[in-house]
Amino acid sequence: MTQTEVKLSSVARLKEMVTALKRHGIIHGVSPAKLKFILEDLGPTYVKLGQIMSMRTDMLPKSYCNELAELRTDVKPMIYEEVLQVIASEYGFAAEEAFQEIDPVCIGSASIAQVHKAVLKDGKVVVLKVQRPGIYQMMERDIQLLKKAISLIKVLNINVGDIDFRMFIDEMWATAQQEMNFIAEANYIKEFTDLNAGVKYIAFPLIERQLCTPRVLVMEYIDGVQIDNLDKLHALGYDLNEIGIKLAENYVKQIVDDGLFHADPHPGNIFIRDGKIVWLDLGMVGKINNRDRLMLKKIILAIVQHDIEGLKEVFLLLDTIKGRVNHTRLYEDIESLLARYGDLDLSELHFGQILEEVKEVLNFHQISLPTGFTILGRGVITIEGVLAVCCPKVNFIQIMANHVSGKFLSELDARQELVSAGLSLYGFTKNSLELPVQFSNILKMAMRGQAKINIDLSSADEPVRQADMIMDKLVLSILSAAFLIGASLVCMTSITPRLLGIPVISLIGYLIALLMAGWLTAKIIRNRRKRR
């Protein structure tokens, strides 16, 4: 495509975007539902961006994220000839040389790629994921146009709250670029496989590495049963409760132990085959580093034990504090948050929901959770939704709490009293051993200017007013003394002009000091008379 054609295409696309924005009345503001409809109207590229946006609860209000999470990316599939052209372009030779057979009817079609069942020359059945031709260039163009369109929001003074759409676009474009690189996805599958090599009930598709390129991904075909196909799983003799426990335990392992977790664990990405849970579609993953995983463990245990001080301590140690912290208000907000769950058993708690509420509290106090936590929140909500459908008796946070506190999978069926007793014992031991660490944390907070003493005075208006008056008098006394001393020092010099042998500037200093002293004396006498 020539440069002129690119410009014409961009102009046409920009007109299409402006028309869509006018059609939805963007001049009157952008509500969650309106944003969703606009993205759907703009086509699959923007639908994909909307799905990525829905995971960034740290950057977008919860109401927007919930609305955008309902977006679907099913789109009209490419024609079979286009698929063959992409394969030939990537391999440098015709698809027939690499595959014995390719099913011309796709299994699934989304905005970035579509999937076909195929057979290799050695008879192995595989899945062929082929990227749409020109999708990268199309999304890149749309991103640039979207940035220009967003400039209109400022020019037209459209009310969108505190949302920084430009920052959103940059973040989402980086995520979309990662998802469009199929080599990165192949590498993630390999990493997940290695990390779970010792887990007998977990599997991932085998990758045909020699046939993978940035735009073509070839992997093992999983002939299994989708996890929400309950009737078929029952017919095959599976224990859904056991599946749920293993699924939750493995997802906890991905988060807490490995720091690499599936970011989109919806039912279509989880299959059951030969007694194993098989994870699919690892284009979008979340990462949590070692330090943040330790923070996460402390947050989990503090929530389970309703430890207000412990939770506040973790939040104050985050490196994402943007302003001055109101410690009293933060304590009260955490107390209120945990109080809402105080009467509930561990089995009734939902970690995804709690994590979202924690984010809201921290956002109010200008504290952000690490980036990995924001993606984690949406992932946990999704996995808890899967568990609610296939095995409602399995509780994710209970398994997570047991995992973090050192319990094993075989202990998950113990009575609630034993779970609570174990957590209490752990908490006692932890608090005893962490006294030196807490002292170290206090020193760190002091060095960062966050350590302070909070004095909460009830009906404290009068004491505060009296303190202000005392400070005013003290300042005036110091200034009066300064003028008196300064004037006396000037008298010892030969400075001119002079009056009655005294420098004029000294006389002015004496006069100011005398007036201040007189005002303070009169003020003190009046106050004493009032008290009588």
CORHUUR-V598067 format. One record per helix or strand. SS is the DSSP state (A for helix, B for strand). FROM is the first residue (numbers start at 1). LEN is the number of residues. Records with the same first field share a line. If there is no record, write none. Layout:
BEGIN
SS: FROM-LEN ; FROM-LEN
END
This chain:
BEGIN
A: 3-21 ; 26-3 ; 32-11 ; 44-10 ; 62-7 ; 80-12 ; 95-3 ; 135-21 ; 165-15 ; 182-14 ; 209-3 ; 230-6 ; 240-19 ; 267-3 ; 290-15 ; 308-9 ; 327-13 ; 346-3 ; 351-14 ; 371-20 ; 396-9 ; 409-3 ; 416-18 ; 435-13 ; 461-31 ; 504-28
B: 99-4 ; 108-2 ; 113-8 ; 125-7 ; 202-3 ; 207-1 ; 213-1 ; 216-5 ; 225-2 ; 260-3 ; 270-4 ; 276-4 ; 285-3 ; 321-1 ; 367-1 ; 498-2 ; 502-2
END
